[in-house]
Amino acid sequence: MRPLLEEVHLLEAYAEGTLPEEQQLDVAVRLLWDRDLQQKLAGQQLAYRALRLFGRRQLRAELEAIHVRLFG
């Protein structure tokens, strides 16, 4: 796997808390000292929040359309 993709997967697992404890601690220590890694994690978390928000809005619009079709 490409190093950049590995880093994305590592940060995702860290943010989700799914890494083994030793790896979780290793990433936490790296984040204390590596500003670039901090920014990558923040950007990744922001992107995931935006995707969840978009998904909720889309679902809400679909439910509204169903409601209109059913109840006029």
PQR file of N, CA, C, O and H, with PARSE charges and radii, in Angstrom:
ATOM      1  N   MET A   1       0.857  -1.182   0.000 -0.4000 1.5000
ATOM      2  CA  MET A   1       0.000   0.000   0.000 -0.0000 2.0000
ATOM      3  C   MET A   1       0.899   1.239   0.000  0.5500 1.7000
ATOM      4  O   MET A   1       1.975   1.240   0.597 -0.5500 1.4000
ATOM      5  N   ARG A   2       0.449   2.266  -0.664 -0.4000 1.5000
ATOM      6  CA  ARG A   2       1.219   3.508  -0.721 -0.0000 2.0000
ATOM      7  C   ARG A   2       1.292   4.149   0.661  0.5500 1.7000
ATOM      8  O   ARG A   2       0.339   4.065   1.436 -0.5500 1.4000
ATOM      9  H   ARG A   2      -0.425   2.265  -1.149  0.4000 1.0000
ATOM     10  N   PRO A   3       2.433   4.797   0.977 -0.5600 1.5000
ATOM     11  CA  PRO A   3       2.606   5.404   2.306  0.2800 2.0000
ATOM     12  C   PRO A   3       1.518   6.418   2.659  0.5500 1.7000
ATOM     13  O   PRO A   3       1.057   6.459   3.800 -0.5500 1.4000
ATOM     14  N   LEU A   4       1.107   7.235   1.690 -0.4000 1.5000
ATOM     15  CA  LEU A   4       0.074   8.238   1.973 -0.0000 2.0000
ATOM     16  C   LEU A   4      -1.243   7.575   2.334  0.5500 1.7000
ATOM     17  O   LEU A   4      -1.928   8.001   3.264 -0.5500 1.4000
ATOM     18  H   LEU A   4       1.482   7.202   0.763  0.4000 1.0000
ATOM     19  N   LEU A   5      -1.594   6.537   1.599 -0.4000 1.5000
ATOM     20  CA  LEU A   5      -2.829   5.812   1.880 -0.0000 2.0000
ATOM     21  C   LEU A   5      -2.754   5.097   3.225  0.5500 1.7000
ATOM     22  O   LEU A   5      -3.743   5.029   3.955 -0.5500 1.4000
ATOM     23  H   LEU A   5      -1.038   6.192   0.843  0.4000 1.0000
ATOM     24  N   GLU A   6      -1.573   4.563   3.550 -0.4000 1.5000
ATOM     25  CA  GLU A   6      -1.380   3.925   4.852 -0.0000 2.0000
ATOM     26  C   GLU A   6      -1.594   4.934   5.975  0.5500 1.7000
ATOM     27  O   GLU A   6      -2.199   4.621   7.001 -0.5500 1.4000
ATOM     28  H   GLU A   6      -0.770   4.619   2.957  0.4000 1.0000
ATOM     29  N   GLU A   7      -1.088   6.149   5.765 -0.4000 1.5000
ATOM     30  CA  GLU A   7      -1.250   7.192   6.776 -0.0000 2.0000
ATOM     31  C   GLU A   7      -2.722   7.569   6.952  0.5500 1.7000
ATOM     32  O   GLU A   7      -3.180   7.779   8.076 -0.5500 1.4000
ATOM     33  H   GLU A   7      -0.597   6.403   4.932  0.4000 1.0000
ATOM     34  N   VAL A   8      -3.457   7.655   5.852 -0.4000 1.5000
ATOM     35  CA  VAL A   8      -4.887   7.959   5.919 -0.0000 2.0000
ATOM     36  C   VAL A   8      -5.612   6.875   6.715  0.5500 1.7000
ATOM     37  O   VAL A   8      -6.438   7.178   7.576 -0.5500 1.4000
ATOM     38  H   VAL A   8      -3.085   7.484   4.939  0.4000 1.0000
ATOM     39  N   HIS A   9      -5.302   5.623   6.426 -0.4000 1.5000
ATOM     40  CA  HIS A   9      -5.931   4.515   7.149 -0.0000 2.0000
ATOM     41  C   HIS A   9      -5.549   4.542   8.634  0.5500 1.7000
ATOM     42  O   HIS A   9      -6.386   4.291   9.501 -0.5500 1.4000
ATOM     43  H   HIS A   9      -4.631   5.378   5.726  0.4000 1.0000
ATOM     44  N   LEU A  10      -4.284   4.848   8.917 -0.4000 1.5000
ATOM     45  CA  LEU A  10      -3.820   4.917  10.307 -0.0000 2.0000
ATOM     46  C   LEU A  10      -4.563   6.013  11.071  0.5500 1.7000
ATOM     47  O   LEU A  10      -5.025   5.791  12.190 -0.5500 1.4000
ATOM     48  H   LEU A  10      -3.604   5.051   8.213  0.4000 1.0000
ATOM     49  N   LEU A  11      -4.676   7.191  10.464 -0.4000 1.5000
ATOM     50  CA  LEU A  11      -5.361   8.301  11.141 -0.0000 2.0000
ATOM     51  C   LEU A  11      -6.850   8.020  11.309  0.5500 1.7000
ATOM     52  O   LEU A  11      -7.451   8.402  12.313 -0.5500 1.4000
ATOM     53  H   LEU A  11      -4.301   7.372   9.555  0.4000 1.0000
ATOM     54  N   GLU A  12      -7.437   7.352  10.326 -0.4000 1.5000
ATOM     55  CA  GLU A  12      -8.848   6.995  10.440 -0.0000 2.0000
ATOM     56  C   GLU A  12      -9.062   6.027  11.601  0.5500 1.7000
ATOM     57  O   GLU A  12      -9.975   6.205  12.407 -0.5500 1.4000
ATOM     58  H   GLU A  12      -6.949   7.042   9.511  0.4000 1.0000
ATOM     59  N   ALA A  13      -8.220   5.010  11.677 -0.4000 1.5000
ATOM     60  CA  ALA A  13      -8.332   4.039  12.764 -0.0000 2.0000
ATOM     61  C   ALA A  13      -8.064   4.705  14.110  0.5500 1.7000
ATOM     62  O   ALA A  13      -8.708   4.374  15.106 -0.5500 1.4000
ATOM     63  H   ALA A  13      -7.478   4.866  11.022  0.4000 1.0000
ATOM     64  N   TYR A  14      -7.118   5.640  14.145 -0.4000 1.5000
ATOM     65  CA  TYR A  14      -6.831   6.369  15.384 -0.0000 2.0000
ATOM     66  C   TYR A  14      -8.058   7.169  15.821  0.5500 1.7000
ATOM     67  O   TYR A  14      -8.464   7.116  16.982 -0.5500 1.4000
ATOM     68  H   TYR A  14      -6.595   5.909  13.336  0.4000 1.0000
ATOM     69  N   ALA A  15      -8.639   7.904  14.883 -0.4000 1.5000
ATOM     70  CA  ALA A  15      -9.800   8.738  15.200 -0.0000 2.0000
ATOM     71  C   ALA A  15     -10.985   7.888  15.654  0.5500 1.7000
ATOM     72  O   ALA A  15     -11.755   8.303  16.520 -0.5500 1.4000
ATOM     73  H   ALA A  15      -8.309   7.947  13.940  0.4000 1.0000
ATOM     74  N   GLU A  16     -11.128   6.706  15.071 -0.4000 1.5000
ATOM     75  CA  GLU A  16     -12.231   5.814  15.446 -0.0000 2.0000
ATOM     76  C   GLU A  16     -11.933   5.025  16.715  0.5500 1.7000
ATOM     77  O   GLU A  16     -12.828   4.407  17.291 -0.5500 1.4000
ATOM     78  H   GLU A  16     -10.502   6.369  14.367  0.4000 1.0000
ATOM     79  N   GLY A  17     -10.673   5.045  17.151 -0.4000 1.5000
ATOM     80  CA  GLY A  17     -10.289   4.296  18.343 -0.0000 2.0000
ATOM     81  C   GLY A  17     -10.208   2.796  18.107  0.5500 1.7000
ATOM     82  O   GLY A  17     -10.396   2.012  19.037 -0.5500 1.4000
ATOM     83  H   GLY A  17      -9.945   5.547  16.684  0.4000 1.0000
ATOM     84  N   THR A  18      -9.927   2.386  16.866 -0.4000 1.5000
ATOM     85  CA  THR A  18      -9.904   0.960  16.551 -0.0000 2.0000
ATOM     86  C   THR A  18      -8.490   0.389  16.480  0.5500 1.7000
ATOM     87  O   THR A  18      -8.322  -0.795  16.185 -0.5500 1.4000
ATOM     88  H   THR A  18      -9.774   3.023  16.110  0.4000 1.0000
ATOM     89  N   LEU A  19      -7.480   1.198  16.741 -0.4000 1.5000
ATOM     90  CA  LEU A  19      -6.111   0.693  16.744 -0.0000 2.0000
ATOM     91  C   LEU A  19      -5.844  -0.079  18.027  0.5500 1.7000
ATOM     92  O   LEU A  19      -6.463   0.189  19.057 -0.5500 1.4000
ATOM     93  H   LEU A  19      -7.616   2.160  16.980  0.4000 1.0000
ATOM     94  N   PRO A  20      -4.932  -1.029  17.969 -0.5600 1.5000
ATOM     95  CA  PRO A  20      -4.492  -1.664  19.216  0.2800 2.0000
ATOM     96  C   PRO A  20      -3.912  -0.583  20.144  0.5500 1.7000
ATOM     97  O   PRO A  20      -3.402   0.435  19.677 -0.5500 1.4000
ATOM     98  N   GLU A  21      -3.994  -0.813  21.433 -0.4000 1.5000
ATOM     99  CA  GLU A  21      -3.617   0.215  22.410 -0.0000 2.0000
ATOM    100  C   GLU A  21      -2.202   0.753  22.180  0.5500 1.7000
ATOM    101  O   GLU A  21      -1.984   1.962  22.270 -0.5500 1.4000
ATOM    102  H   GLU A  21      -4.408  -1.640  21.812  0.4000 1.0000
ATOM    103  N   GLU A  22      -1.258  -0.108  21.892 -0.4000 1.5000
ATOM    104  CA  GLU A  22       0.123   0.341  21.687 -0.0000 2.0000
ATOM    105  C   GLU A  22       0.232   1.268  20.481  0.5500 1.7000
ATOM    106  O   GLU A  22       0.926   2.283  20.538 -0.5500 1.4000
ATOM    107  H   GLU A  22      -1.435  -1.089  21.819  0.4000 1.0000
ATOM    108  N   GLN A  23      -0.445   0.927  19.400 -0.4000 1.5000
ATOM    109  CA  GLN A  23      -0.429   1.774  18.206 -0.0000 2.0000
ATOM    110  C   GLN A  23      -1.169   3.083  18.461  0.5500 1.7000
ATOM    111  O   GLN A  23      -0.750   4.136  17.981 -0.5500 1.4000
ATOM    112  H   GLN A  23      -1.008   0.102  19.354  0.4000 1.0000
ATOM    113  N   GLN A  24      -2.266   3.023  19.213 -0.4000 1.5000
ATOM    114  CA  GLN A  24      -3.036   4.224  19.557 -0.0000 2.0000
ATOM    115  C   GLN A  24      -2.143   5.207  20.318  0.5500 1.7000
ATOM    116  O   GLN A  24      -2.153   6.409  20.051 -0.5500 1.4000
ATOM    117  H   GLN A  24      -2.606   2.168  19.603  0.4000 1.0000
ATOM    118  N   LEU A  25      -1.371   4.675  21.270 -0.4000 1.5000
ATOM    119  CA  LEU A  25      -0.464   5.525  22.048 -0.0000 2.0000
ATOM    120  C   LEU A  25       0.658   6.075  21.175  0.5500 1.7000
ATOM    121  O   LEU A  25       1.053   7.231  21.330 -0.5500 1.4000
ATOM    122  H   LEU A  25      -1.363   3.698  21.487  0.4000 1.0000
ATOM    123  N   ASP A  26       1.173   5.259  20.261 -0.4000 1.5000
ATOM    124  CA  ASP A  26       2.228   5.701  19.358 -0.0000 2.0000
ATOM    125  C   ASP A  26       1.753   6.878  18.508  0.5500 1.7000
ATOM    126  O   ASP A  26       2.468   7.869  18.361 -0.5500 1.4000
ATOM    127  H   ASP A  26       0.852   4.320  20.135  0.4000 1.0000
ATOM    128  N   VAL A  27       0.561   6.770  17.955 -0.4000 1.5000
ATOM    129  CA  VAL A  27       0.025   7.854  17.129 -0.0000 2.0000
ATOM    130  C   VAL A  27      -0.225   9.088  17.992  0.5500 1.7000
ATOM    131  O   VAL A  27       0.035  10.210  17.558 -0.5500 1.4000
ATOM    132  H   VAL A  27      -0.020   5.964  18.074  0.4000 1.0000
ATOM    133  N   ALA A  28      -0.725   8.890  19.206 -0.4000 1.5000
ATOM    134  CA  ALA A  28      -0.978  10.030  20.099 -0.0000 2.0000
ATOM    135  C   ALA A  28       0.318  10.790  20.384  0.5500 1.7000
ATOM    136  O   ALA A  28       0.322  12.021  20.396 -0.5500 1.4000
ATOM    137  H   ALA A  28      -0.937   7.979  19.559  0.4000 1.0000
ATOM    138  N   VAL A  29       1.398  10.079  20.610 -0.4000 1.5000
ATOM    139  CA  VAL A  29       2.690  10.721  20.860 -0.0000 2.0000
ATOM    140  C   VAL A  29       3.176  11.439  19.595  0.5500 1.7000
ATOM    141  O   VAL A  29       3.666  12.566  19.670 -0.5500 1.4000
ATOM    142  H   VAL A  29       1.394   9.079  20.601  0.4000 1.0000
ATOM    143  N   ARG A  30       3.041  10.788  18.440 -0.4000 1.5000
ATOM    144  CA  ARG A  30       3.435  11.437  17.183 -0.0000 2.0000
ATOM    145  C   ARG A  30       2.646  12.723  16.968  0.5500 1.7000
ATOM    146  O   ARG A  30       3.188  13.719  16.488 -0.5500 1.4000
ATOM    147  H   ARG A  30       2.643   9.873  18.379  0.4000 1.0000
ATOM    148  N   LEU A  31       1.367  12.696  17.323 -0.4000 1.5000
ATOM    149  CA  LEU A  31       0.531  13.886  17.144 -0.0000 2.0000
ATOM    150  C   LEU A  31       0.970  15.034  18.050  0.5500 1.7000
ATOM    151  O   LEU A  31       0.787  16.199  17.699 -0.5500 1.4000
ATOM    152  H   LEU A  31       0.926  11.888  17.713  0.4000 1.0000
ATOM    153  N   LEU A  32       1.540  14.724  19.195 -0.4000 1.5000
ATOM    154  CA  LEU A  32       2.022  15.777  20.094 -0.0000 2.0000
ATOM    155  C   LEU A  32       3.157  16.582  19.467  0.5500 1.7000
ATOM    156  O   LEU A  32       3.292  17.776  19.735 -0.5500 1.4000
ATOM    157  H   LEU A  32       1.689  13.777  19.480  0.4000 1.0000
ATOM    158  N   TRP A  33       3.966  15.940  18.640 -0.4000 1.5000
ATOM    159  CA  TRP A  33       5.175  16.572  18.129 -0.0000 2.0000
ATOM    160  C   TRP A  33       5.126  16.927  16.656  0.5500 1.7000
ATOM    161  O   TRP A  33       5.922  17.746  16.197 -0.5500 1.4000
ATOM    162  H   TRP A  33       3.856  14.970  18.423  0.4000 1.0000
ATOM    163  N   ASP A  34       4.219  16.335  15.911 -0.4000 1.5000
ATOM    164  CA  ASP A  34       4.210  16.504  14.458 -0.0000 2.0000
ATOM    165  C   ASP A  34       3.021  17.359  14.026  0.5500 1.7000
ATOM    166  O   ASP A  34       1.897  16.874  13.903 -0.5500 1.4000
ATOM    167  H   ASP A  34       3.573  15.670  16.284  0.4000 1.0000
ATOM    168  N   ARG A  35       3.297  18.639  13.801 -0.4000 1.5000
ATOM    169  CA  ARG A  35       2.234  19.585  13.430 -0.0000 2.0000
ATOM    170  C   ARG A  35       1.586  19.194  12.097  0.5500 1.7000
ATOM    171  O   ARG A  35       0.379  19.367  11.923 -0.5500 1.4000
ATOM    172  H   ARG A  35       4.211  19.034  13.901  0.4000 1.0000
ATOM    173  N   ASP A  36       2.377  18.672  11.163 -0.4000 1.5000
ATOM    174  CA  ASP A  36       1.845  18.242   9.872 -0.0000 2.0000
ATOM    175  C   ASP A  36       0.838  17.100  10.064  0.5500 1.7000
ATOM    176  O   ASP A  36      -0.224  17.090   9.441 -0.5500 1.4000
ATOM    177  H   ASP A  36       3.357  18.531  11.304  0.4000 1.0000
ATOM    178  N   LEU A  37       1.175  16.160  10.913 -0.4000 1.5000
ATOM    179  CA  LEU A  37       0.270  15.046  11.191 -0.0000 2.0000
ATOM    180  C   LEU A  37      -1.001  15.548  11.889  0.5500 1.7000
ATOM    181  O   LEU A  37      -2.096  15.057  11.620 -0.5500 1.4000
ATOM    182  H   LEU A  37       2.038  16.168  11.419  0.4000 1.0000
ATOM    183  N   GLN A  38      -0.849  16.518  12.777 -0.4000 1.5000
ATOM    184  CA  GLN A  38      -2.010  17.121  13.447 -0.0000 2.0000
ATOM    185  C   GLN A  38      -2.954  17.733  12.416  0.5500 1.7000
ATOM    186  O   GLN A  38      -4.170  17.557  12.492 -0.5500 1.4000
ATOM    187  H   GLN A  38       0.042  16.917  12.996  0.4000 1.0000
ATOM    188  N   GLN A  39      -2.388  18.447  11.460 -0.4000 1.5000
ATOM    189  CA  GLN A  39      -3.196  19.093  10.425 -0.0000 2.0000
ATOM    190  C   GLN A  39      -3.877  18.066   9.526  0.5500 1.7000
ATOM    191  O   GLN A  39      -5.022  18.255   9.116 -0.5500 1.4000
ATOM    192  H   GLN A  39      -1.400  18.590  11.397  0.4000 1.0000
ATOM    193  N   LYS A  40      -3.174  16.984   9.222 -0.4000 1.5000
ATOM    194  CA  LYS A  40      -3.772  15.930   8.406 -0.0000 2.0000
ATOM    195  C   LYS A  40      -4.943  15.280   9.133  0.5500 1.7000
ATOM    196  O   LYS A  40      -5.983  15.017   8.529 -0.5500 1.4000
ATOM    197  H   LYS A  40      -2.244  16.830   9.555  0.4000 1.0000
ATOM    198  N   LEU A  41      -4.778  15.021  10.424 -0.4000 1.5000
ATOM    199  CA  LEU A  41      -5.863  14.430  11.207 -0.0000 2.0000
ATOM    200  C   LEU A  41      -7.057  15.386  11.270  0.5500 1.7000
ATOM    201  O   LEU A  41      -8.201  14.966  11.094 -0.5500 1.4000
ATOM    202  H   LEU A  41      -3.933  15.234  10.915  0.4000 1.0000
ATOM    203  N   ALA A  42      -6.792  16.654  11.518 -0.4000 1.5000
ATOM    204  CA  ALA A  42      -7.876  17.644  11.580 -0.0000 2.0000
ATOM    205  C   ALA A  42      -8.607  17.737  10.245  0.5500 1.7000
ATOM    206  O   ALA A  42      -9.836  17.805  10.214 -0.5500 1.4000
ATOM    207  H   ALA A  42      -5.863  16.995  11.661  0.4000 1.0000
ATOM    208  N   GLY A  43      -7.866  17.740   9.154 -0.4000 1.5000
ATOM    209  CA  GLY A  43      -8.487  17.798   7.837 -0.0000 2.0000
ATOM    210  C   GLY A  43      -9.324  16.568   7.545  0.5500 1.7000
ATOM    211  O   GLY A  43     -10.412  16.660   6.977 -0.5500 1.4000
ATOM    212  H   GLY A  43      -6.868  17.684   9.180  0.4000 1.0000
ATOM    213  N   GLN A  44      -8.805  15.423   7.939 -0.4000 1.5000
ATOM    214  CA  GLN A  44      -9.535  14.176   7.715 -0.0000 2.0000
ATOM    215  C   GLN A  44     -10.819  14.167   8.545  0.5500 1.7000
ATOM    216  O   GLN A  44     -11.873  13.774   8.047 -0.5500 1.4000
ATOM    217  H   GLN A  44      -7.921  15.349   8.400  0.4000 1.0000
ATOM    218  N   GLN A  45     -10.740  14.592   9.788 -0.4000 1.5000
ATOM    219  CA  GLN A  45     -11.933  14.635  10.639 -0.0000 2.0000
ATOM    220  C   GLN A  45     -12.960  15.618  10.085  0.5500 1.7000
ATOM    221  O   GLN A  45     -14.159  15.343  10.115 -0.5500 1.4000
ATOM    222  H   GLN A  45      -9.883  14.911  10.193  0.4000 1.0000
ATOM    223  N   LEU A  46     -12.504  16.746   9.587 -0.4000 1.5000
ATOM    224  CA  LEU A  46     -13.407  17.736   8.998 -0.0000 2.0000
ATOM    225  C   LEU A  46     -14.095  17.170   7.753  0.5500 1.7000
ATOM    226  O   LEU A  46     -15.291  17.376   7.548 -0.5500 1.4000
ATOM    227  H   LEU A  46     -11.530  16.969   9.563  0.4000 1.0000
ATOM    228  N   ALA A  47     -13.337  16.465   6.937 -0.4000 1.5000
ATOM    229  CA  ALA A  47     -13.913  15.863   5.733 -0.0000 2.0000
ATOM    230  C   ALA A  47     -14.979  14.834   6.099  0.5500 1.7000
ATOM    231  O   ALA A  47     -16.037  14.788   5.470 -0.5500 1.4000
ATOM    232  H   ALA A  47     -12.366  16.298   7.104  0.4000 1.0000
ATOM    233  N   TYR A  48     -14.711  14.012   7.107 -0.4000 1.5000
ATOM    234  CA  TYR A  48     -15.691  13.007   7.519 -0.0000 2.0000
ATOM    235  C   TYR A  48     -16.960  13.659   8.078  0.5500 1.7000
ATOM    236  O   TYR A  48     -18.070  13.193   7.822 -0.5500 1.4000
ATOM    237  H   TYR A  48     -13.852  14.050   7.618  0.4000 1.0000
ATOM    238  N   ARG A  49     -16.785  14.739   8.840 -0.4000 1.5000
ATOM    239  CA  ARG A  49     -17.959  15.458   9.361 -0.0000 2.0000
ATOM    240  C   ARG A  49     -18.788  16.030   8.227  0.5500 1.7000
ATOM    241  O   ARG A  49     -20.016  15.954   8.251 -0.5500 1.4000
ATOM    242  H   ARG A  49     -15.883  15.118   9.048  0.4000 1.0000
ATOM    243  N   ALA A  50     -18.122  16.602   7.233 -0.4000 1.5000
ATOM    244  CA  ALA A  50     -18.831  17.181   6.081 -0.0000 2.0000
ATOM    245  C   ALA A  50     -19.594  16.099   5.327  0.5500 1.7000
ATOM    246  O   ALA A  50     -20.733  16.320   4.916 -0.5500 1.4000
ATOM    247  H   ALA A  50     -17.124  16.664   7.213  0.4000 1.0000
ATOM    248  N   LEU A  51     -18.984  14.941   5.142 -0.4000 1.5000
ATOM    249  CA  LEU A  51     -19.662  13.841   4.451 -0.0000 2.0000
ATOM    250  C   LEU A  51     -20.881  13.355   5.232  0.5500 1.7000
ATOM    251  O   LEU A  51     -21.928  13.083   4.644 -0.5500 1.4000
ATOM    252  H   LEU A  51     -18.058  14.762   5.476  0.4000 1.0000
ATOM    253  N   ARG A  52     -20.747  13.246   6.552 -0.4000 1.5000
ATOM    254  CA  ARG A  52     -21.895  12.825   7.374 -0.0000 2.0000
ATOM    255  C   ARG A  52     -23.021  13.851   7.291  0.5500 1.7000
ATOM    256  O   ARG A  52     -24.190  13.485   7.173 -0.5500 1.4000
ATOM    257  H   ARG A  52     -19.897  13.467   7.029  0.4000 1.0000
ATOM    258  N   LEU A  53     -22.669  15.137   7.353 -0.4000 1.5000
ATOM    259  CA  LEU A  53     -23.672  16.201   7.263 -0.0000 2.0000
ATOM    260  C   LEU A  53     -24.371  16.166   5.914  0.5500 1.7000
ATOM    261  O   LEU A  53     -25.595  16.277   5.849 -0.5500 1.4000
ATOM    262  H   LEU A  53     -21.719  15.434   7.449  0.4000 1.0000
ATOM    263  N   PHE A  54     -23.607  16.014   4.836 -0.4000 1.5000
ATOM    264  CA  PHE A  54     -24.194  15.927   3.509 -0.0000 2.0000
ATOM    265  C   PHE A  54     -25.132  14.733   3.421  0.5500 1.7000
ATOM    266  O   PHE A  54     -26.222  14.833   2.858 -0.5500 1.4000
ATOM    267  H   PHE A  54     -22.612  15.924   4.889  0.4000 1.0000
ATOM    268  N   GLY A  55     -24.707  13.601   3.978 -0.4000 1.5000
ATOM    269  CA  GLY A  55     -25.550  12.402   3.969 -0.0000 2.0000
ATOM    270  C   GLY A  55     -26.851  12.619   4.717  0.5500 1.7000
ATOM    271  O   GLY A  55     -27.909  12.175   4.271 -0.5500 1.4000
ATOM    272  H   GLY A  55     -23.821  13.519   4.435  0.4000 1.0000
ATOM    273  N   ARG A  56     -26.780  13.298   5.848 -0.4000 1.5000
ATOM    274  CA  ARG A  56     -27.997  13.586   6.620 -0.0000 2.0000
ATOM    275  C   ARG A  56     -28.936  14.507   5.848  0.5500 1.7000
ATOM    276  O   ARG A  56     -30.149  14.298   5.834 -0.5500 1.4000
ATOM    277  H   ARG A  56     -25.920  13.659   6.211  0.4000 1.0000
ATOM    278  N   ARG A  57     -28.373  15.518   5.213 -0.4000 1.5000
ATOM    279  CA  ARG A  57     -29.203  16.442   4.431 -0.0000 2.0000
ATOM    280  C   ARG A  57     -29.862  15.726   3.266  0.5500 1.7000
ATOM    281  O   ARG A  57     -31.040  15.939   2.977 -0.5500 1.4000
ATOM    282  H   ARG A  57     -27.388  15.688   5.225  0.4000 1.0000
ATOM    283  N   GLN A  58     -29.095  14.878   2.602 -0.4000 1.5000
ATOM    284  CA  GLN A  58     -29.646  14.132   1.482 -0.0000 2.0000
ATOM    285  C   GLN A  58     -30.750  13.191   1.962  0.5500 1.7000
ATOM    286  O   GLN A  58     -31.794  13.090   1.318 -0.5500 1.4000
ATOM    287  H   GLN A  58     -28.139  14.705   2.837  0.4000 1.0000
ATOM    288  N   LEU A  59     -30.537  12.510   3.068 -0.4000 1.5000
ATOM    289  CA  LEU A  59     -31.552  11.616   3.620 -0.0000 2.0000
ATOM    290  C   LEU A  59     -32.798  12.397   4.006  0.5500 1.7000
ATOM    291  O   LEU A  59     -33.917  11.955   3.744 -0.5500 1.4000
ATOM    292  H   LEU A  59     -29.688  12.592   3.591  0.4000 1.0000
ATOM    293  N   ARG A  60     -32.610  13.560   4.632 -0.4000 1.5000
ATOM    294  CA  ARG A  60     -33.746  14.395   5.023 -0.0000 2.0000
ATOM    295  C   ARG A  60     -34.554  14.810   3.803  0.5500 1.7000
ATOM    296  O   ARG A  60     -35.784  14.797   3.836 -0.5500 1.4000
ATOM    297  H   ARG A  60     -31.701  13.919   4.846  0.4000 1.0000
ATOM    298  N   ALA A  61     -33.859  15.182   2.714 -0.4000 1.5000
ATOM    299  CA  ALA A  61     -34.556  15.582   1.479 -0.0000 2.0000
ATOM    300  C   ALA A  61     -35.317  14.404   0.879  0.5500 1.7000
ATOM    301  O   ALA A  61     -36.437  14.567   0.394 -0.5500 1.4000
ATOM    302  H   ALA A  61     -32.860  15.192   2.687  0.4000 1.0000
ATOM    303  N   GLU A  62     -34.714  13.222   0.912 -0.4000 1.5000
ATOM    304  CA  GLU A  62     -35.389  12.035   0.382 -0.0000 2.0000
ATOM    305  C   GLU A  62     -36.626  11.691   1.216  0.5500 1.7000
ATOM    306  O   GLU A  62     -37.667  11.333   0.665 -0.5500 1.4000
ATOM    307  H   GLU A  62     -33.805  13.089   1.306  0.4000 1.0000
ATOM    308  N   LEU A  63     -36.513  11.797   2.527 -0.4000 1.5000
ATOM    309  CA  LEU A  63     -37.661  11.522   3.393 -0.0000 2.0000
ATOM    310  C   LEU A  63     -38.772  12.538   3.176  0.5500 1.7000
ATOM    311  O   LEU A  63     -39.952  12.186   3.188 -0.5500 1.4000
ATOM    312  H   LEU A  63     -35.667  12.088   2.975  0.4000 1.0000
ATOM    313  N   GLU A  64     -38.399  13.789   2.980 -0.4000 1.5000
ATOM    314  CA  GLU A  64     -39.391  14.834   2.710 -0.0000 2.0000
ATOM    315  C   GLU A  64     -40.117  14.545   1.401  0.5500 1.7000
ATOM    316  O   GLU A  64     -41.333  14.710   1.315 -0.5500 1.4000
ATOM    317  H   GLU A  64     -37.441  14.075   2.970  0.4000 1.0000
ATOM    318  N   ALA A  65     -39.372  14.113   0.376 -0.4000 1.5000
ATOM    319  CA  ALA A  65     -39.989  13.784  -0.914 -0.0000 2.0000
ATOM    320  C   ALA A  65     -40.961  12.616  -0.769  0.5500 1.7000
ATOM    321  O   ALA A  65     -42.033  12.622  -1.374 -0.5500 1.4000
ATOM    322  H   ALA A  65     -38.383  13.979   0.446  0.4000 1.0000
ATOM    323  N   ILE A  66     -40.597  11.628   0.018 -0.4000 1.5000
ATOM    324  CA  ILE A  66     -41.485  10.491   0.268 -0.0000 2.0000
ATOM    325  C   ILE A  66     -42.736  10.950   0.988  0.5500 1.7000
ATOM    326  O   ILE A  66     -43.842  10.528   0.653 -0.5500 1.4000
ATOM    327  H   ILE A  66     -39.726  11.623   0.509  0.4000 1.0000
ATOM    328  N   HIS A  67     -42.565  11.811   1.973 -0.4000 1.5000
ATOM    329  CA  HIS A  67     -43.704  12.333   2.739 -0.0000 2.0000
ATOM    330  C   HIS A  67     -44.669  13.084   1.830  0.5500 1.7000
ATOM    331  O   HIS A  67     -45.887  12.930   1.929 -0.5500 1.4000
ATOM    332  H   HIS A  67     -41.666  12.155   2.245  0.4000 1.0000
ATOM    333  N   VAL A  68     -44.100  13.905   0.935 -0.4000 1.5000
ATOM    334  CA  VAL A  68     -44.945  14.661   0.005 -0.0000 2.0000
ATOM    335  C   VAL A  68     -45.704  13.726  -0.924  0.5500 1.7000
ATOM    336  O   VAL A  68     -46.887  13.940  -1.192 -0.5500 1.4000
ATOM    337  H   VAL A  68     -43.111  14.030   0.855  0.4000 1.0000
ATOM    338  N   ARG A  69     -45.030  12.688  -1.417 -0.4000 1.5000
ATOM    339  CA  ARG A  69     -45.709  11.724  -2.306 -0.0000 2.0000
ATOM    340  C   ARG A  69     -46.814  10.967  -1.577  0.5500 1.7000
ATOM    341  O   ARG A  69     -47.874  10.710  -2.149 -0.5500 1.4000
ATOM    342  H   ARG A  69     -44.070  12.514  -1.199  0.4000 1.0000
ATOM    343  N   LEU A  70     -46.575  10.615  -0.330 -0.4000 1.5000
ATOM    344  CA  LEU A  70     -47.567   9.845   0.409 -0.0000 2.0000
ATOM    345  C   LEU A  70     -48.728  10.693   0.926  0.5500 1.7000
ATOM    346  O   LEU A  70     -49.885  10.274   0.882 -0.5500 1.4000
ATOM    347  H   LEU A  70     -45.715  10.824   0.135  0.4000 1.0000
ATOM    348  N   PHE A  71     -48.401  11.890   1.415 -0.4000 1.5000
ATOM    349  CA  PHE A  71     -49.414  12.687   2.108 -0.0000 2.0000
ATOM    350  C   PHE A  71     -49.737  14.000   1.392  0.5500 1.7000
ATOM    351  O   PHE A  71     -50.491  14.829   1.900 -0.5500 1.4000
ATOM    352  H   PHE A  71     -47.462  12.230   1.451  0.4000 1.0000
ATOM    353  N   GLY A  72     -49.160  14.169   0.221 -0.4000 1.5000
ATOM    354  CA  GLY A  72     -49.513  15.283  -0.625 -0.0000 2.0000
ATOM    355  C   GLY A  72     -49.046  16.592  -0.210  0.5500 1.7000
ATOM    356  O   GLY A  72     -49.312  17.586  -0.886 -0.5500 1.4000
ATOM    357  H   GLY A  72     -48.547  13.495  -0.191  0.4000 1.0000
TER
END
